[in-house]
């Protein structure tokens, strides 16, 4: 007791206690000459090797996460065309295919005329309820939302008894 521990002995004890992932660097360090086989130098080399291993493991983790995501992606179903393996924003039947005339089962479903979504409803102007003073407005629409009020003669082509409120 009270005697300092030899530098070489400390190096061997340190190298002997390392996990197996350091085996290659331990073999390299054991080939060092006696001049460079110092505890400080060995410790610096081991810290550098640990940093390299952590970085390499991080890259492998990212790679494996990407592979896992790719596998899971093959099970997803597109909400646009109904096929598996891609998202709606990646769908080849998207807006460019629809405009070029490519087949798309949803293209007809999604395109409904504005009049069907917002039926025309007459309302009286002023105190008179005569039909010539009647204007049409899209149900639920307002002028500031892009549904301007129009005179009756402008919308006569949309006349449908199911869309009108009778007084």
MOZI-V390086 format. One line per field, one symbol per residue. phi: phi as a letter, one per 30 degrees, with the letter a starting at -180 (. if undefined). psi: psi as a letter, one per 30 degrees, with the letter a starting at -180 (. if undefined). burial: # if it has 24 or more other ideal C-beta (glycine too) atoms within 12 Angstrom, else .. A space follows every 10 residues. Layout:
phi: ???
psi: ???
burial: ???
This chain:
phi: .idddddddd ddddddcddd dceddddddd dddddcdced dddddddddd dddddddddd dddddddddd ddddcdcddc ciccjadddc ddcddddddd jddadcdddd ccdedddbdd bdbdciddcd ddcdccbdei cbddcjcddb deddcddcdb ddccccc
psi: lfkkkkeeee eeeeeffllf fgeeeeeeef fllfefilee eeeeeeeeee eeeeeeeeee eeeeeeeeee eeffflkkfe fgllfllefg kfgaeeeeff glkjffeeef jklefeeilk klkkkafkgl ffgklkkkkf llefggilkl leffgffgjk fffkkk.
burial: .......... #..##..#.. .#..##..#. ......#... .#..##..#. .......... .......... .........# #......... #.#....... ...#...... ........## ##........ ...#.###.. .......... .#..#..#.. .......
